[in-house]
Amino acid sequence: MLHKSGALTKDYFKSYLKLVLNSGDLSIEQAQEIVLQRLFGGDRSVLGKESLENFQRACEEIKQIKPSL
């Protein structure tokens, strides 16, 4: 889990999600859960509203491009 030190960007989350997806045969939902546990510690509010919104945007974009990953 990261400590709150400013908002994490959408691009940061997209890169992290791609890394997790490329590390195994995972669904987007599984990758999202892994990222939530690793970065948010399972608590969606721990990194702040802006980081959560950026995470959600990154997830939506990853869903659109996953077939090409």
Buried (B, 14 or more C-beta within 10 A) or exposed (E): EEEEEEBBBBEBBBEBBBEBBEEEEBEBEEBBBBBBEEBBEEEEEBBEEEBBEBBBBBBEBBEEEBEEE
